Amino acid sequence: MSDCDSLFNLALSGVQKLVPYVPGKPIEELQRELGLTEVIKLASNENPLGPSPKALAAIHKALPELTLYPDGSGFKLKTALAAKLKVETNQITLGNGSNDVLEIIARTFLSPEFNSVFSQHAFAVYPIVTQAIGAKANVVPAINYGHDLNGMLKAVNEKTRIVFIANPNNPTGTLIEKNELKAFISQLPPTVICVLDEAYFEYMDEDKKADSISWISEYQNLIVSRTFSKAYGLAGLRVGYCVSHPTIADLLNRVRQPFNNNSLALVAAEAALNDEEYLQKSVQVNNQGMKQLTDAFKALNLKWIPSSANFVSVDLNRPALPIYQALLQKGVIVRPVANYEMPNHLRVSIGTDYENQKFIDALTAALK
């Protein structure tokens, strides 16, 4: 046995079996590879507007204090969130992006003797955080790329500690109707934590949004997670949070690493939270871009999964990888999702009107 094998075998068996998460291809990487000057990236569900001006101003103001540790409690941001969401600050846990929140939840409630339940085609972080801890994942086959809630209830057993639900889901964009969602949560045993991942909440139509945070008073095993990475345009600063019963929040904050949010992230998130004009513009640009892309798919006789998020997955009716590679040659980065068991789909983030049209033109040429 080589030294490398010996080191590898020191890791938990679940970690040994993990496949590293592959993010969307960086713009700079494609420029280096192909010598391109203009690259359009529609791969990582990022906000195409750039950050809120108020967030940028807050960052600039905070720069002289970078020699100091950030407020480990995130007091000001939690106070602002509590006021906006109508909850108490002791119900909030901050994370280095919502991915960090999901990992904290898994580390708090999962172990090798327990399992989590989530849907096929669900967010890749759910299996990662489950498997890394050595817990078992009960994956329920999807229905029309969306959650099979009845199947998920049947998958819950005496060893289940967490049920993950992404609403809207990534990478499919599918949405669970709010009354169905609440009925599902009501049927879970109190020993099962329901993690409702609402990373794309702000993009949903107002009449389809569930008042999920208010449900926590009724269902104390519910955790609602959200992020500043998408509609608030702060993906590079990594700020997420969850709201839960105070007892759960207390447990999560025991596991949460000190200073997991840096000073610039904290002030930027607080400023962005109060920039309603920016948020509304983000939603407007997204709605217009969604129509632009789906109209183009219709003209190309392509099917797509109706999406309530800031991306759409299009079915190419053929293996998507060659088309993805052809798009790269034209300076357009989207996301192949074969790792989500969707080999014929490409997930396309909504960009600006110009970026969307560049993608449409490149796709049209690639399909020929």
C-alpha positions in Angstrom: 0.0 0.0 0.0 1.4 3.4 -1.0 1.7 6.4 1.3 -1.1 8.0 -0.6 -3.4 5.0 -0.1 -2.7 5.0 3.6 -3.6 8.7 3.9 -6.7 8.3 1.8 -7.9 5.4 4.1 -7.7 7.7 7.1 -10.7 9.6 6.0 -14.3 8.7 6.8 -15.7 6.2 4.3 -18.4 8.7 3.3 -15.8 11.3 2.5 -13.8 8.8 0.4 -16.8 8.2 -1.8 -17.6 11.9 -2.3 -17.1 13.5 -5.7 -15.9 17.1 -5.3 -18.5 19.7 -6.1 -17.8 21.3 -9.5 -18.9 24.9 -9.8 -19.7 26.8 -13.0 -16.7 27.4 -15.1 -15.0 30.7 -14.3 -14.8 33.4 -16.9 -11.1 33.9 -16.5 -10.5 30.1 -17.1 -12.3 30.1 -20.4 -10.5 33.2 -21.5 -7.1 31.6 -20.7 -8.1 28.4 -22.5 -9.4 29.8 -25.7 -7.9 33.3 -25.8 -11.3 34.9 -25.8 -11.8 38.6 -24.8 -15.6 38.5 -24.3 -17.1 35.7 -22.3 -20.8 35.5 -21.1 -21.3 33.4 -18.0 -24.8 32.1 -17.3 -23.8 29.1 -15.3 -24.0 29.9 -11.6 -27.4 31.7 -11.0 -25.7 35.0 -10.2 -27.4 38.3 -10.3 -26.5 40.0 -13.6 -27.0 43.6 -12.2 -23.8 43.7 -10.1 -24.1 44.6 -6.4 -26.5 47.1 -4.9 -25.0 50.6 -4.8 -25.9 50.8 -1.2 -24.0 47.6 -0.5 -20.9 49.0 -2.3 -21.1 52.2 -0.3 -21.3 50.2 3.0 -18.3 48.1 1.9 -16.2 51.2 1.1 -17.1 52.7 4.5 -16.0 49.5 6.3 -12.7 49.1 4.6 -10.6 51.1 7.2 -11.6 48.6 9.9 -10.4 45.4 8.2 -7.7 44.9 10.9 -10.5 44.2 13.4 -12.4 40.9 13.7 -16.0 41.1 12.6 -18.9 41.0 15.0 -19.1 37.2 15.6 -22.8 37.5 16.5 -23.7 39.5 13.4 -25.8 41.7 15.7 -26.7 44.5 13.2 -27.5 42.1 10.3 -29.6 39.8 12.6 -31.5 42.8 14.0 -32.3 44.0 10.4 -33.4 40.6 9.4 -35.5 40.1 12.5 -37.3 43.4 11.8 -37.9 42.6 8.1 -39.0 39.0 8.7 -41.0 39.7 11.9 -39.0 37.2 14.1 -36.7 37.5 17.1 -33.0 37.7 16.7 -32.5 34.5 18.7 -34.2 32.6 15.9 -31.6 33.5 13.3 -28.4 31.7 12.4 -25.9 33.3 10.0 -23.8 31.3 7.5 -21.0 31.8 5.0 -23.6 31.4 2.3 -26.6 29.2 2.7 -24.4 26.2 1.9 -22.7 26.8 5.3 -26.1 26.9 7.0 -27.0 23.6 5.4 -23.7 22.0 6.6 -24.2 23.4 10.1 -27.7 21.8 10.2 -26.3 18.5 9.1 -23.5 18.5 11.6 -26.0 19.3 14.4 -28.6 16.7 13.7 -27.0 13.9 11.5 -24.6 11.1 12.4 -23.8 7.6 10.9 -26.8 6.1 12.7 -29.3 8.5 11.1 -30.5 9.4 7.6 -31.7 12.4 5.6 -34.4 12.4 3.0 -34.4 14.5 -0.2 -35.6 14.4 -3.8 -33.9 13.2 -6.9 -32.6 16.2 -8.9 -32.3 18.2 -5.7 -29.5 20.6 -4.7 -26.1 18.8 -4.7 -25.2 20.1 -1.2 -27.8 17.8 0.4 -26.0 14.5 -0.5 -22.6 16.1 0.2 -23.3 17.2 3.8 -25.1 13.9 4.5 -22.4 11.7 3.1 -19.5 13.7 4.6 -20.9 13.0 8.1 -21.3 9.3 7.3 -25.1 9.4 7.4 -27.4 7.7 4.9 -29.3 9.5 2.2 -32.8 8.4 1.3 -33.3 9.8 -2.2 -36.8 9.8 -3.5 -37.5 9.7 -7.3 -38.9 12.9 -8.6 -42.2 13.4 -10.4 -41.8 15.6 -13.5 -38.5 16.9 -12.1 -40.2 18.0 -8.9 -40.6 16.7 -5.3 -42.8 13.7 -4.8 -44.1 14.7 -1.3 -46.0 11.5 -0.7 -43.0 9.5 -1.7 -40.8 11.5 0.7 -43.2 11.0 3.6 -43.0 7.2 2.9 -39.2 7.4 2.9 -39.2 8.9 6.4 -38.4 6.3 9.1 -37.4 6.1 12.7 -33.8 6.9 11.8 -34.6 10.0 9.7 -33.5 13.3 11.3 -33.6 15.7 8.4 -35.8 16.2 5.3 -34.4 18.7 2.8 -36.7 20.5 0.5 -35.6 23.2 -2.0 -38.4 25.4 -3.0 -37.9 26.5 -5.8 -35.6 23.6 -6.5 -32.1 23.8 -8.1 -31.4 22.9 -10.9 -35.0 22.3 -12.0 -36.7 25.5 -10.9 -39.8 23.5 -9.9 -42.1 24.8 -7.2 -44.3 23.2 -4.6 -47.7 24.7 -4.1 -47.8 26.4 -0.7 -50.8 24.5 0.7 -49.3 21.2 -0.3 -46.0 22.2 1.3 -47.6 23.1 4.6 -49.6 19.9 4.6 -46.4 17.9 4.1 -44.6 19.6 7.0 -47.6 19.0 9.2 -47.3 15.3 8.6 -43.7 15.0 9.6 -42.9 13.5 13.0 -41.7 16.1 15.5 -38.4 14.2 15.6 -37.7 15.0 12.0 -36.2 18.4 11.1 -37.6 19.9 7.9 -35.1 22.1 6.2 -36.9 24.4 3.7 -34.3 25.8 1.4 -35.6 29.0 -0.1 -32.5 30.4 -1.8 -34.6 31.7 -4.7 -37.5 32.9 -2.7 -37.4 36.5 -3.8 -37.8 35.5 -7.5 -41.1 33.8 -6.9 -44.4 35.3 -8.0 -45.9 37.0 -5.0 -49.1 34.9 -5.0 -47.0 31.7 -5.0 -44.8 32.6 -2.0 -45.5 30.7 1.1 -45.4 32.6 4.4 -43.1 29.8 5.5 -41.3 31.7 8.3 -44.6 32.3 10.1 -45.1 28.5 10.1 -42.2 28.0 12.5 -44.5 29.0 15.5 -46.7 26.1 14.5 -44.1 23.6 13.5 -41.1 23.8 15.8 -39.1 21.3 13.7 -39.1 23.7 10.7 -36.0 25.5 9.5 -36.2 28.1 6.7 -32.9 29.0 5.0 -32.3 31.9 2.6 -29.4 33.7 1.0 -28.0 37.0 -0.1 -26.2 35.4 -3.1 -29.0 35.5 -5.6 -31.6 38.3 -5.7 -29.5 40.5 -3.4 -26.4 40.1 -5.7 -23.8 39.2 -3.1 -22.6 35.8 -4.2 -19.0 36.7 -3.9 -19.3 37.7 -0.2 -21.1 34.5 0.9 -24.0 35.5 3.3 -26.8 33.1 4.1 -29.1 32.6 7.1 -31.8 30.5 8.5 -34.7 31.1 10.8 -35.9 28.5 13.3 -37.3 27.9 16.7 -35.0 29.5 19.3 -33.9 26.1 20.7 -32.8 25.0 17.2 -31.1 28.3 16.6 -29.2 27.9 19.9 -28.0 24.4 18.9 -26.9 25.6 15.4 -25.0 28.6 16.8 -23.1 26.2 19.1 -21.8 24.4 16.0 -21.4 27.5 13.8 -17.7 28.6 13.5 -16.8 31.9 15.1 -16.5 34.8 12.6 -18.0 32.8 9.8 -19.1 36.0 8.1 -16.5 38.7 7.4 -17.0 42.3 8.1 -17.6 43.4 4.6 -20.2 40.7 4.0 -22.1 41.7 7.2 -22.3 45.4 6.3 -23.1 44.7 2.6 -25.9 42.3 3.4 -27.4 44.8 5.9 -27.3 47.5 3.2 -28.7 45.3 0.5 -31.5 44.1 2.7 -32.7 47.7 2.8 -32.4 48.4 -0.9 -35.9 47.6 -2.1 -35.4 49.4 -5.4 -32.4 47.1 -6.2 -34.4 44.0 -5.3 -37.4 45.0 -7.4 -35.1 45.7 -10.4 -33.5 42.3 -9.9 -36.9 40.6 -10.1 -38.0 42.7 -13.1 -34.8 41.9 -15.0 -35.2 38.2 -14.2 -38.9 38.1 -15.3 -38.0 39.8 -18.6 -35.0 37.5 -19.2 -37.0 34.4 -18.4 -39.5 35.3 -21.1 -36.7 36.1 -23.5 -35.1 32.7 -23.1 -38.3 30.7 -23.1 -39.6 32.5 -26.2 -36.4 31.5 -27.9 -36.7 27.9 -26.7 -40.2 27.8 -28.1 -38.9 29.1 -31.5 -36.3 26.4 -31.5 -38.8 23.7 -30.7 -37.1 22.9 -27.4 -38.9 22.0 -24.1 -37.9 23.5 -20.8 -38.8 23.0 -17.2 -41.0 25.9 -16.0 -38.9 27.7 -13.4 -39.7 30.0 -10.4 -36.1 30.9 -9.9 -33.4 32.9 -11.8 -32.5 30.1 -14.2 -34.2 27.7 -16.5 -33.3 24.1 -17.5 -33.8 23.4 -21.2 -34.1 19.9 -22.7 -32.0 19.6 -25.8 -33.5 16.2 -26.6 -30.0 14.9 -27.1 -26.8 14.6 -24.9 -26.2 18.1 -23.7 -22.4 17.9 -23.2 -21.5 18.5 -26.9 -23.7 21.5 -27.1 -22.2 22.8 -23.8 -18.8 22.5 -25.3 -19.8 24.2 -28.6 -21.2 27.1 -26.5 -17.9 27.4 -24.7 -16.1 27.8 -28.0 -18.4 30.8 -28.7 -17.6 32.3 -25.3 -20.8 31.3 -23.5 -20.8 29.4 -20.2 -23.9 27.6 -19.1 -24.2 24.6 -16.8 -24.5 20.9 -17.9 -26.5 19.0 -15.2 -25.7 15.4 -16.0 -24.6 15.0 -12.4 -28.2 15.7 -11.4 -29.3 12.7 -13.6 -30.4 15.2 -16.4 -27.9 14.4 -19.2 -30.0 16.1 -21.9 -30.5 19.4 -20.1 -28.5 22.6 -19.8 -29.3 24.9 -16.9 -29.1 28.6 -18.0 -29.0 31.5 -15.6 -30.9 34.6 -16.5 -28.6 37.4 -17.5 -29.0 40.8 -19.0 -30.9 41.3 -22.3 -27.5 41.4 -24.1 -26.2 38.3 -22.3 -29.4 36.3 -22.9 -29.3 37.2 -26.6 -25.6 36.2 -26.9 -26.6 32.8 -25.5 -29.6 32.4 -27.8 -27.5 33.2 -30.9 -24.8 30.8 -29.8 -27.3 28.0 -29.0 -29.1 28.5 -32.3 -25.8 28.1 -34.1 -24.7 25.1 -32.0 -27.9 23.2 -32.6 -27.3 23.5 -36.4 
